[in-house]
Amino acid sequence: MSANKDIPETFSHTMGLHTGWRQDFMDQLGARLINPRQLIFPDHIAHGGSYFMEIVPGLMALIVDLTFQVKIEFTKVGSTGAFCIAYYDLSDETSIHHVNGAEHKVGYHSKLGMAIVDAALKSTYTPPISERMYSFRLLISKELLKTYLQGNMPAHMAEKAFDGKKNNIFFYSHIDSRTRLALLRLKERSYDDPSFELSLKGAALQAFGHLIQRMNESGPAVLGRLSEAETTQVMRTEEYLMGRLLEVFPGVDFLADMAGMSISRYNKVFKKLFKTSPNSFFLNEKLLLAQVLLTSGKFNTISEVAYELGYGKPGYFAKVYKKAFNRLPAEDFAKTGPIYK
């Protein structure tokens, strides 16, 4: 327990498509409802609260907007409900998200900001202190996901992917630019605005639509017949790659050794988790970072961006960028000086 015996250092709670799960926060933390959708925390724990609303049957939206005064580790226990939780973290500072034995840094300034996690998986969230935490979440029934995804995969694969007894859905990535823009606009809205609920519904439907599009393109990652140890080790190498996007790809042999696996086994587990090879994953994430750098307004030339990302030849960088996004870097560059030296 913390110095203040009334404030727990760790807090466990449930989550569901119904409203009753919020009772844990009221009973244990002293939070209170000010209307059926809005819950606020006591000021000695955090300023702010949450907003929970049904968007359509099987799709709920949850906003968690808090500035913590004390350190609390939040653990969502595994749920028996057939749903998934999509997390979009737009916190001002980086938060720590533990899921399936691996640690991820998430938030507006981190390289990862979006995750979709099976509700059956236990996850722990550690928010920053004295900084605004803003997390937008979609609670999505698996039946609703199946409705939109099974048309793009054989029926037997869809059933297998969403069979909670055999697989748990698990997916980490960036927040795509369209969803990020919609959620940043929502972040600036006041709950007291008469049109807030309409704005929330619009943002939630946009986020859900873009999520379905991305999952249709890559398929939902599932944790099926993988041991927790294998999953944890491969996720550790993914974290390693994400922290070194400005460097060259370290090689599959190095990553397999880090994971304590043979190269063939490592490639197989990595592809099952991320739907692509380690090298392709690294290149794709590097180019997504390139988009961020190009639009940041912090570079005088595109050549500087290329060198920052480890490309010795700006022309080659332009070629791979064009192949990935079907447009040249110059089309995305925020000009603060001449484009090329």
Residue pairs with C-beta under 8 A, 6 or more apart in sequence:
1 7
1 8
1 9
2 8
2 9
2 70
2 71
4 44
4 70
7 44
7 45
7 70
7 72
8 28
8 29
8 72
9 71
9 72
9 73
10 72
10 73
10 75
11 28
11 29
11 72
11 73
11 74
11 75
12 24
12 75
12 76
12 77
13 21
13 24
13 25
13 28
13 74
13 75
13 76
13 77
14 21
14 24
14 76
14 77
14 79
15 21
15 76
15 79
15 85
15 119
15 139
16 79
16 81
16 83
16 119
16 139
17 58
17 60
17 81
17 83
17 139
17 141
19 36
19 52
22 31
22 33
22 39
22 50
22 52
25 31
25 39
25 41
25 50
26 32
26 33
26 39
29 41
29 42
29 45
30 41
30 42
30 45
31 39
31 40
31 41
31 42
31 49
32 39
32 40
33 39
34 40
37 51
37 52
37 53
38 49
38 50
38 51
38 191
39 49
39 50
39 51
39 52
40 48
40 49
41 47
41 48
41 49
41 66
43 69
44 69
44 70
45 68
45 69
45 70
45 72
46 66
46 67
46 68
46 69
46 70
47 66
47 67
47 69
48 65
48 66
48 67
48 132
49 65
49 66
50 62
50 63
50 64
50 65
50 66
51 61
51 62
51 63
51 65
51 191
51 200
52 60
52 61
52 62
52 63
53 60
53 61
53 197
53 200
53 201
54 60
54 61
55 61
55 138
55 200
55 201
55 204
55 205
55 208
56 205
57 144
58 140
58 141
58 143
58 144
59 138
59 139
59 140
59 141
59 144
59 204
59 208
60 138
60 139
61 136
61 137
61 138
61 139
61 200
61 201
61 203
61 204
62 136
62 137
62 138
62 139
63 134
63 135
63 136
63 137
63 186
63 200
64 133
64 134
64 135
64 137
65 132
65 133
65 134
65 135
65 187
66 127
66 132
66 133
67 130
67 131
67 132
67 133
68 127
68 128
68 129
68 130
68 133
69 129
69 130
70 129
71 126
71 129
72 127
73 124
73 125
73 126
74 124
74 125
74 126
74 127
75 122
75 123
75 124
75 125
76 85
76 122
76 123
76 124
76 125
77 122
78 119
78 120
78 121
78 122
79 119
79 120
80 120
81 119
82 119
82 141
82 142
82 143
82 162
82 164
83 119
83 139
83 140
83 141
83 142
84 116
84 117
84 118
84 119
84 139
84 140
84 142
84 145
84 169
85 116
85 117
85 119
85 137
85 138
85 139
85 140
86 114
86 115
86 116
86 137
86 138
86 140
86 207
86 208
86 211
87 97
87 106
87 114
87 115
87 116
87 117
87 135
87 136
87 137
88 113
88 114
88 135
88 136
88 137
88 138
88 175
88 179
88 183
88 207
89 95
89 97
89 106
89 107
89 108
89 110
89 113
89 114
89 134
89 135
89 136
90 107
90 108
90 113
90 134
90 135
90 136
90 175
90 180
90 183
90 184
90 187
91 106
91 107
91 108
91 127
91 128
91 131
91 132
91 133
91 134
91 135
92 107
92 108
92 128
92 131
92 132
92 133
92 134
93 107
93 109
93 128
93 131
94 105
94 106
94 107
94 109
94 110
94 128
95 105
95 106
95 107
95 125
95 126
95 127
95 128
95 133
95 135
96 103
96 104
96 105
96 106
96 125
96 126
97 103
97 104
97 105
97 106
97 115
97 123
97 124
97 125
97 126
98 104
98 123
98 124
98 125
98 126
99 115
99 117
99 121
99 122
99 123
99 124
99 170
100 121
100 123
100 168
100 170
100 223
100 228
100 231
100 232
100 235
101 228
101 231
101 232
101 235
102 231
102 232
102 235
102 236
102 239
103 239
104 112
104 115
104 172
104 239
105 111
105 112
106 112
106 113
106 115
107 113
111 174
111 242
111 243
111 245
111 285
111 289
112 172
112 173
112 174
112 242
113 174
113 175
113 180
114 172
114 173
114 174
114 175
114 176
114 179
115 171
115 172
115 173
116 140
116 169
116 170
116 171
116 211
116 215
116 220
117 123
117 169
117 170
117 171
118 164
118 168
118 169
118 170
118 223
119 139
120 164
120 168
121 168
121 170
127 133
134 187
136 183
136 186
136 203
136 207
138 204
138 207
138 208
138 211
140 208
142 162
142 164
145 162
145 212
145 215
145 220
146 158
146 162
148 212
148 216
149 158
149 161
149 212
149 215
149 216
149 220
150 158
152 216
153 161
153 219
160 166
160 167
160 222
160 224
161 167
161 169
161 219
161 220
161 222
162 169
166 224
167 222
167 223
167 224
168 222
168 223
169 220
169 221
169 222
169 223
170 221
170 222
170 223
170 273
171 215
171 220
171 221
172 238
173 214
174 285
174 288
175 183
176 210
176 214
177 291
178 206
178 210
179 206
179 207
179 210
179 211
182 202
182 203
182 206
182 207
183 203
183 207
185 199
185 203
186 199
186 200
186 203
189 196
189 199
190 196
193 199
218 275
218 276
219 275
221 272
221 273
221 274
221 275
222 272
223 231
223 273
224 272
226 269
226 272
226 273
230 259
230 261
230 265
230 269
231 269
231 273
233 258
233 259
233 260
233 261
234 259
234 261
234 266
234 269
234 270
234 273
235 273
236 258
236 259
237 255
237 258
237 259
237 266
237 270
237 278
238 270
238 273
238 274
238 281
240 250
240 255
240 258
241 250
241 255
241 278
241 281
241 282
241 285
242 285
244 250
245 282
245 285
245 286
245 289
245 309
246 289
246 308
246 309
246 310
247 310
248 310
249 278
249 279
249 282
249 283
252 263
252 266
252 267
252 278
252 279
253 263
255 266
255 270
255 278
256 262
256 263
256 265
256 266
256 267
259 266
259 269
261 269
266 278
267 277
267 278
270 277
270 278
270 281
271 277
274 281
276 284
283 320
284 324
286 309
286 310
287 320
287 321
287 324
287 325
289 309
290 305
290 309
290 317
290 321
290 329
291 325
291 332
293 299
293 305
293 308
293 309
294 302
294 305
294 329
294 332
294 333
294 334
295 332
295 333
295 334
296 334
297 334
297 336
298 336
299 305
299 308
299 336
300 336
300 337
300 338
301 337
301 338
301 339
301 340
301 341
302 314
302 317
302 318
302 329
302 330
302 333
302 339
302 340
303 314
303 340
303 341
305 317
305 329
305 333
306 313
306 314
306 317
306 318
306 329
307 314
309 317
311 317
314 340
317 329
318 328
318 329
318 330
321 327
321 328
321 329
322 328
325 332
330 339
333 339
